[in-house]
Amino acid sequence: MAFQPIVDVAAGGIWAHEALVRGTEGQGAGWVLGQVNEGNRYSFDQSCRVKAIELASGLPMDGARLSINFLPNAVYKAEACIQATLAAARRTNFPTSRIIFEVTENERVVDHGHLKGIFAEYRRQGFMTAIDDFGSGYSGLNLLAEFQPDIIKLDMELTRNIDSERPRRSIVKAILMVCADLGITPVAEGVETAGEADALSDLGIRLMQGYFFAKPAFQAMVGAADIPRLQ
């Protein structure tokens, strides 16, 4: 795993670390996910959850949350498939209230009712939930209309050049109004420049993630002292 921080620009600290799967020699997520198929999807998903918790518990989290991506199509029954995660959290003394489960909007989910049931069970168990890559992929606002996670992560295609492109600002501003009305916390992904970070902050977004703040650290976590602060 590599870990990339989600920064609270208002507080000047790290709000969470996202666990990103890597090969044993540092190969990227695309290479790893290319090895996943119907036969190993369930075991891969379970292994990633457990490995993320085990590694994070041995690194300096300083009270930050841990965000884990999961494959909804690998979950056949939420209450059964969460047991290994709960066991790993108990074994490592990692509070479930500090774990976020992200489902990427880019994975096609045919049965939205199934995903809604997964999110409901995870919340019942004390986890937070998030839709990753919001604004891209298969579902968009239709997905949000059916169930409301704790967090949505705005896709980098929405945040790219937002400081210089008015249509992107208008779209993000509208999404933020929906978030405020539904009680959802927004996170801006893919922030690469100070101009983008400033523009997002001006729109009211305080949680951000991207290379401007820190690249993913392999088997390690970036400390708050190494995160650039906005002026």
N, C-alpha and C positions, 0 to 999 in steps of 0.2 A: 504494500500500500504506500501511496504518497498522500500527504496531507496538505491541503490548501486552506488558508484562513478566510473566514468571512469576517470582515472588519466593521466595527461600529464606529463610523467616522465622527459621530457626535460625542461619544464618550472617549474616543481615542484608544480603544482596546480591541481585543479579539473576542467576537461574539460566539464563534463556532469554528470548528475545523471540519472540512469535508474530506472523507476518506475516498481516495481515487485508486482503483485497481491498477496494478502494474505487473509486468512479468518479473520473474525472479532475477532477471538481469537488467531490470529497469525499462523493459519494453512498454510502450504506451497502451492506453486502455483499448484503442482500436484493435491492436494486435491480439490482446487477451480476449476481447469479446468475439473476435473472429473464430476462436476455438470453441465457442459455446454453441450447442445444438440441442435438439429436443431431448436427447438421451442424457445430457449432463447438466441441463439448465437448472434443475432443482438443487443438485449438490453444489454447483458453482455458486448459486445465490446464497445458500446456507453458509458455505465456506467463507465467502466474502464478508458476510455480517459478523461471523465469529472472529475472523482474523482482524477486522477493523477494531472491534471492541478490545481484543487482547492486546493489540499493538498500542492503541490509544491509552489504555490503562497504565502502560509502562512509560508514557511520555509526559512531558510537562504541560498538562491541559490548563492549569490555573483556573479551574472552574468553568471553562468554556464548554459549549455543547459539542457533540459529535454527530455529524451528518453522514448518513449511509445511504447509498443508492440501492434500490432493490428492483427486481424484475417481477412485476405483478403476474406475468404469465407463468412464473415458476411457483406461485403460491396456489396450491390446490385447496387448502382449507386454512384460513388465517390463524385460527386458534391453535391448530396443530403445528403449522410451519413456524410460529413465533417461539416455540419452546426452546429451541437451541439458542436463540438470541437471549431469551430470559436467563437461561442457564449460564451463558457466557457473562452476562452482566452480574449475576449473583457471584459467580466464581471470581471475578476480578473486582468486585465491589464498585462497579460502575453504575451510578444512578440511572434508572430508565428515564427519569424526567429530563435528563440531559442528552437523550438520544433522539435524533430527527431521522425519519425515513423519507427519502426523496424518491418519487416515481418520475422518470423522465417522460415528457410529453412525446418524445420521438419514438417510444416503443408503442406499437399499435395494440390498443386494448379493445378487444371486440365487445367484451361483456363489462359494461360500465357498472352494472349492479354488483358484480364480483369485486371490482376495485373499490367501490363504495363500502362494501362489507369489510374489506381489508383495512381501510382507513378507520372505520368505526371500531374494529377490534384493537388496532394499534393504539388508538386514543384511550380505549377502555383499559389497556395495559399500562397507560401512563406515558406513552411515547408522543412526540410531536410529529406532524405530517407535513409534507411539502410536495408541490408540483414543480419539477425542474424544467428548464428550457421553455418557460411559458411564453407563448407568442410564436412558436414554431411547431412543426409536426402535424399531428393528425387531428387534434381535438379543439384546442384553443378555448374560446369562451364557452362552448358547449360542454366541455369537461367541467369547467368551473360552475356552470349552472346546475349540474347534477350533484356535486358535493364540494364542500368548501374546506380546504386544508388550513392548517395554521399559517402556512407560508407559501408564497409563490415566488419563484426565482425568474426574473425577467431575462429572456434569452439575449445573448450578446448581440444578435442582429438588431435588437431594439435599442440597445445602449450604445452601439458603435456610432461615433461621430455625433452623438446627441447634442453636443455643445454647438454644432454648426448646422444641424439639419432640423428645421422647424417641424416637419411632419412627424419625426420620431418623438420630439418633445410633446407634441399634441397627443399622440397615441399613448405614450407613457403616462401623461397627466390623466388621461381618461381611465387607464387601468388603475391608477392610484386612487381615483375617486371610488371605483368599484371596491377596491381593497378596504378603504376606510369604511364604506357602508356595510361590508360583510365582516369586518373585524379580522382581516387577513394581513399579516406582516409581509411587506414586499422586500425582496433582496435583488439588487442589481448585479448581474453576472457579466463577466467579460470586460471589466473596466480596465482600460489600458493606458489612459492618459490623465493628467491632472485636469485638463479641460472637461473631459467626460465626467470625472468624479465631482468637480465643482458644479456642473450643470445638474447632475443627479441630486446632489445635496440641496441645490436651490429648489428643486421640485419637491423636496421633503423626504427623500430616501436617505436613511442613515446606515443601512446595512449593505455593504458592497463586497464584491469578490472579483479578483482579476489580477493580471500581471503587473498593473501599476502598483498594487500593494505587495504582492508576493507570488512567485511561482510555486507550484506544488513541491514539497520537500520529500524526497524518497526516504521512507522509514524514519521520518523526523518531523518536527513541527517548528514553524517559524515563531519566534517570540514577539511579543508586543513591541519591544524596543526597536525591532528591525522594520516596523511598518511605517511608511511615510504618512505624515499627518497633513490634512488640508489646512490651508491658510485661513 
